[in-house]
Each structure stands twice: as C-alpha cells, then as structure tokens.
Amino acid sequence: MPRVRNYTIIFLLIAAVAVSGCVQGKQVKTDDNNGLVINSFTAEPKTAFPTDSVSFFLDAENVGSFTSECARAQLFNVDSWRLTDGRKVSDELEGVPFRGVQVSPGGISINIVFGRPVSVSVNIPFGDADPIKQQFKDVLCGFNSLGSFSDQLVKTDIDILPPDVDRNRAGKIFATSWTLFPPVLPEGVSTTFNPKARVYYLYQSNAIAKIPVLSINEFRRRQNTGQDTTLVADISNQHSPVKIALTRGGDRPIVVDTNPKLLQNFNTQKERSTFVFEMQNVGNGFVTPAEFIDGKQGGFIFGKIILDGTGVEFSDCLGVTEDQHTKEVIVSGDNALLLKMRSDKKVPFACTIAVDRNVWQTLPQGEVTLRFQMFYVYNVDAEAPVKVVGVESGQTVEEVETGPPG
C-alpha cells in the first residue's frame, strides 16, 4: 500500500506539472496598435566579401484583428548589389517600387510598379466602398508572376490570418528569404550597407462610437432629481494600426429640445450636434502615400461611416450634406482627400448629426451609433546592416564583377 500511495503522489505531481505547463504556456501574441509586424529581419554573414552570398531572412506575423490581405515583402536599398545570376539590381529595377493613387473627377487610378517590365494601372469609378476594396485587392493580389528577377526581390502571401485568442491560435507567420551578392568594392575599402525590407499589405480598421441622447424633458427630470446628466460618448476600436478617436463633442449627451415652437418651423425641426473625430496612425509603419492630381501627398484611406439611431441622418460629414438624407458616408472619391494622413500621423474631421425633434417628442432616452469601416494599404520597414569588404590584393573590381558570383 505505501508503494501505491507513492505512485499516486508521483502521478498527481506529473498531472500538476502538465496542467501548470498548459496554463502557463506561451500566450497568443496580439497588439492593440498593429496589424502585420516584422519580428525580425536579419542578414548572414554580417561581414561579407565580394564573392560571399548574403542571405536575408524576414519573419513577420499578424498580431491584429483582421486578415492581412495581399501582403508583399520587397527587398530594397540594394541597388548596387548583385542577383544570383550576376546581374546588378540597378540594371533591372529602377528605385523603390512606386505605388501611386490618383484622384480625378471620374474616379481613382491606382498605379503599381515593380520594376520596368511590371506595371499595372487600374481605374476605379466612384461608388460604394466595398467594391472599391475588392478592386484594390484584385490589383494588389494580382502579381503572382513578377518575372525571374523580381521574384528574387519581391515575395508574396495573399492572406495572413490574425490571431484567435479564444482558440489559442497565433497569427499566421509570413516568413521569407532572399539571397544576393554584395557590391564589389576596391581593395582596402570597406563600408556598411543597410538593405531594407518593406512589407505592405491591405488592412482595415473598424470602430464604433456610441453617443447618448436625451430628450429635453428627460434631461430636466434628471437635473431636478439629482440624477447624472453627464453621459459621455464611448468609442471602441479593434486591433489595427489606424485608430478612430472622438476628440470633441463626446463629453456630453445630445439633448433634443422638443419645444412645440421649434416643431412648427421647418428650419428648426432638427437638433444638430457636431463631433470631431480623428484618424490616428498608431502603428509601427505608415499608410501608403498617395499622389493626387493637385500634388498633395499623404496616407490614403477609404471606407464608409454608417449612422444608426432614431430619427437621425448626417447633416454634414466628409462632403455629405443634409439634403441627401442619408445615414451613410462613402469615403471613396474626392472626399478621401479630406482623410489624407498628415505628417503628425493624424487627420481630424467633423461630422454633424441631425436629429428629428418630431420623432423625439415621446422618447426619453436613446443612443446614436457611428460604425467606421475603413481600409488602406499599410507599410512596415526593417533594416539589416551588412559590412562589405573590398576585393583581395591582386584582384580588380572588374575581374570580380565580370566573373561568376561566388
């Protein structure tokens, strides 16, 4: 019997260790302020001679709330380096890939260039944000074959899933590598180069703002009975690099005055309240620059804002006016210029909401919500310094450059 008790104690200890290991295991990685992040970007060897091949390795991971779509990893700042077949990068690719967006009265033109032979331009007419996002995705995901030289610099992954904490599932990893030969330097010369990896991807930011509403009668009743009248708005964001903040107007409820005199006049039948919002780049990177026909540049954000509540409509918001009688703002054309990300990583905008006083004659309390569904192309960078040493004594730059790599 004592031996049985010993076995029992050992078994319980093993079970306790197993349970402890499960509970204290590595948590799923998430980040409130990012989508796809670069965990590491490394080069090996860190000191290279002209005939050494240098391997670059990129480890990126989705830590946000949404799928990273059409992800591309580009190796650049390597213009003087050589591809594995001996050709210089600068002979094949002219500078950093250009991704431009032009806005004109007829619609949006997207131009994406991966070197001289690979370029696509697509024209998108103004309209609902959802088809525009799909066309963005179709264009950005359309580079399945970029040519042999581009394949050595551009790596792709169409969909990178986000983490799921409830299922204990980590975000999908985007890992890729490149191999290049360093520039050929003269004998006795050495310098440090800084190759850079840029990962860009299509991402989205969803948020909801909840604004309390009180009728004037309910407001006064609360005042007279000593109840709280300082109801404040609330805004919730999901994990993403661009957040939506409510910076002004949310410190008090909308109070709807239903005075009969106001209801008799058409011009005073609506209670109007203005709120100032702000798009904020809180992530590790930046929204893809856009180039507009007027020469302005900045991060370009698309999407829509949906208003919900009793007797409400937009009075003035990003180009939408009250005579349109709508609860939806589409950010897809000229009004996208109003959401151009500034150098301080912020862009403020105001929305005025109109509440029908007639509807609120018999309602004491309610809530107005604004749902933000925005999307954009986001970029994150990382560098991997490599010290390059010149040719050996007795060699010339020309001999090494014209000879086979390695």
N, C-alpha and C positions, 0 to 999 in steps of 0.2 A: 504493500500500500504506500509506504513512503516514496518508493520509486515512481509510482503512478502520480503522486502529488507533484513530484519533481518534474515529470513530463508535462503535467498540466500547467505548472508555473512557467516552464520553458515555452509552451505553446502560447500562453497568454502574453508573454513578453514579445514573442515573434509577431503576434497579431497586433499588439500595441505599436510596435515599430512600424509595421506595414501601414496601419491606419495613420500614424503620425506622418509617415512619408507621403501619404496621399494628400493629407490636409495641408502639409507644409511644402508641397511641391511647388514648382515654378509657376507663378501666376501668368495668365494670358496678358500679353503686353498691349496696352491701349494708350492713347494720347489724346487729351481733350482738344489740342490745338494743331493737329496734323492729320494728314491722310497717309500718303506714301512717304516713308522716311528712309534715308540712307544710313544703315547701321555702320557700314564700313566701306571704304574704297582704298585699296592697297596696291602697291607695286612691288614686284620682286624680280631681280635684285634692286636694292635701293641705291647701289652704286653700279653703274653699267659702263662697259667698254663698247666700242663701236660694233663689235661682232656679237655682242650679247643680245639675246632676245629678252624682252621685258614683258612679263605677264602682269596684267592688271585684273583685279578681281573686285566686283561690286556686289554688295549684299544690301538689298533694300527690302522693306517689309511694310505691309499695310497695317497701320495701327489706328485708323479712323473708323467711322461708322458706315462708310459706303464702299462699294466696289470701285477700285481704280481702273478706269477703262482706257484702252488704247495706250498703255504705258510704253514709252520709248526711252532707252538709255543710249546716250550719244557720248562718245569719247572725243574731246576736242582740246584745243590748245596744244595740238600735236602736229602743227603744220610742217615742221621741219623733220618729223620722224618718218620712218620708212615702213611700208606694209611688208607682209611676209614674203611677197614676190619681188621686193627690192624697190618698188615704185615709191616716190615721195608722196606723202599725204597731200601736200600743197599742189601737186600736179593733178590731183583728182578732185579735190574738194576745195572750193573757194570760200574759206572762212567758216564761221559758225552757221549752222542751218538757220535760215530765215523763216519765221512763221509770222505772217502778217495778216491782219484783218482790216479790210477797208469798208467803211460805211458810206453808202451813197443813197440818194432818194429812192432808188429802186430796190435796194436790198443790201446784202452783206456779201463781200467777196473774201474768201479765205485762200491764202497762197502759202503753200508749204514747200520748202526746197530742201532736198538732201543732195547737195552737190549739183553740178551742171546737168547731168543726164536725167535727174529725177526731180520733177516738179509737177505740182498739181494745183490748179486753181478751180474753185467751185463758187458759183453764185447762188445765194440763198435769198429768196424773196421774203419780205417781212410777213410775219404771221404768228401763229401760236408757237410758244416756246418749245413744246415737246417735239414737233417735227424738226425744229432747228437743232435741238440737241442730238437727235438721231442723225441728222446730216453731218453735224460735227463729228460724231462717232464714225460714220461711214467713211469720211475723209481721213480722219486721223488713224483709223484702223486699217486703211486700205493699202498700207505699204508692206505687203507680205514678201515682196521680192524687190530689193533695192539695188540689185547688181552686186557682183562679187566684191568690188572694193568697198561699197557702202556697207555690205554685210560685216565687214571687218571693223567698222566703226559704230554701226547702229544695231542695237539689239532690241527685240520687241517681246511684249507679253500682253495679250489682248485684255484679259480680265484678271485682276488681282483681288481676290476676295478679302473682306475685312475680318477682323477677329470676332468671335462669338463667345462672350464670357459665359453665358448660360450653358453652352455646350462644351465649355473648356477647350475651345478651338482657337488656336492662334491665327493671326492674319497670314495670308499667303505670302511666301517669300519670293522676291524677284532677284535671282542671283545670276550673274553672267560674267563673262571674262573676255579680254582682248589680248592679243599678242602683237607687239610692234618691235621694231629695231630702232635704237636711239639715233639722233643726229650724229653725223661724223664730224668730229672736231679736230683741229690741227694738233700736232704733237705739243705737249706741255700745257694745253688748255683744258680746263675743267670748269663746269658750271652746273647749276641746279635748274632743272626744268620742272614745271608744275602742270602736268597733264590733269585735265579736269573731266569728271563725269557729270553729265546733266541728265536727270531723269524728269521727263514731263509726262503728264497724264491728265485725262479728263476726270473731273471730280465735281461733287455737288455739296451745297450747304443748305440744309433745311432748318428752319426755325419757326417758332410760333409765339406771337405776342398776344397776351390776354389783357384786355383793358376793361376795368369795371365801369358799369353805367348805373346811375341812379336817377330816378325822376326827381323833380324839384320838391315834390311833396314828401318823398321818402327821405331826401336829404334833410329837410327841415324837421321831420319827425325824429330822425336820429340826433339832430342837434338839440332838440328840446328835451329828449330823454337821456342825453349824455352818452349816446352810443357813438361808436367810432365812425367818422366820416372821411378819414384819411386813407381811403382804399387806394392802393397803388397797383400799377400795371406790373405784369410779370412776363419775361421773355425767356424762352428755353431754346438752346442750340444743341445740335448733336456734334460728335467729334469730327472736326474738319478744320482746315487751315484758314478759312474765311468765316468770320462770325458776323452776326447781325445784332447790333446793340440798340437799345432805345435810350437815347441820351437826354431828350427833353420832352416834357408833357406827360410823362408816365407817373409823376408823383402825386397825382390826384385823379379821382374818377371823372368821367364825363357826366355832367349834371344837365339833364334835359328839362328845360323850362317849358311847361305846358300851359302857360298863361293864355286864356282864351283870346286876348287881344293879338297875341302873336300868331295864333292859328288862323285868324281872319285875313291876314295879309299873306299873299303867295310868297313874297320875298323873305318873310320871316318864319316860314313854316318848318324850317330845318335848323337844328342845332349843329354848329360846325366847330370841330376841335382839331387842332394841328399837333402833330407829333413829329419829332426829329429822330430819324434813325441813322445808323452809321454802319457801313460795311467796313470790317476791320480785318486786315491781314495779320493773323496771329501766328502763322506757321513759320517753318524754317526756311521757306523759299519765297517765291513771288508768282503772281498771276502773269501769264504770258502777255508780253507787251503787244499792244495793237497799234497799227498805224492808220490814222484816219485821213480823209481827204483834205482836212484843214491843217494837217501837220501835227496835230496833238498826239501825244503818246501816253500810254498808261495801261494798267491791267484792265482787261475787257471781261465784263461779267454779264451773262444772260440769265433769263429765268422769268418767273412770274410771282406776283403777290396776290393772294386771294383773301378777300374780306368776307367775314361772316358775322351775322348778328341781325337783330330785329330792326327793320326799318332803316338799314344803313346802306350807304353807297359812297364811292370815292368822289370827293369834291375837287381835289387837286392832288395828283400824285404822279410824278415822273411823266408828265405830258398828258395824263388822263384828266379830263375835266368833268364837271358835274352834269353838263348837258348830254354826256354819253350814257349816264345812268347805268353804271357798271360796277360790279364788285370784283373785277379782275384787272390787274395791270400786267401787260406783257412787256418784258424788257428784251427787245429783240431788234430794234432798229435805231432810229435817231436818239431815242430816249436812253439807249445804252451809253451814249456819250456822257450822260449825267451820272453814270456809275463808273467813271474812269478812276481807277485806283491812283491816289496821289503819292507823292514821294514820301509822305509820312505814314504810308500804309493804311490810310483811312479815306473814306469818301462818304460825307454826310448827305442826306436827302430828306425832304419833308413830305409828309402825306397828311392831307386834310380830309377828315371823315365827316360826312353829313348824316345826321340822324333825324328821321321824320318825327316831328313833335306830335302829329296826329296819332301815330301808332302808339306813342308812349303815354297817352292820357290815362290808361288803365294799368300800366306796368310799373311796379315799384323798383325793380332791380333787374339787371341783366349783365351781359358781357359781350364785348366785341372782340373778335379774334382776327389776326392777320397771319396768314400762313405764307412763309417765304420758301420758295423752291428755286434756288439759284444754281448755276453751273458755270464752269470755267476750266481753262487749261492751266494747271499749276506746275511749277518747276522747282526742283531742289538740286543743289550742286554739292560736289565734294572734290577735293584735290588730293593727289598722291605724288609728292615730290620725288624726283629721281636725280641723283648726281651723275652726270655723264662725263667720262674721262676721254681725252683726245687719243689719237692713234699712237701706236707704239713707235719707238725710234726706228727710223729707216723706212717707215711707211708714209704714203701721202694720202691726203683726203680723197683724191681722185681714184687711187687704186682701190680703196675700201668701198667707195660709193659705187663703182662700176663692177665690183666683184660680187659674187653671190652672198646674200645675207647669212650671217653666222659662219 
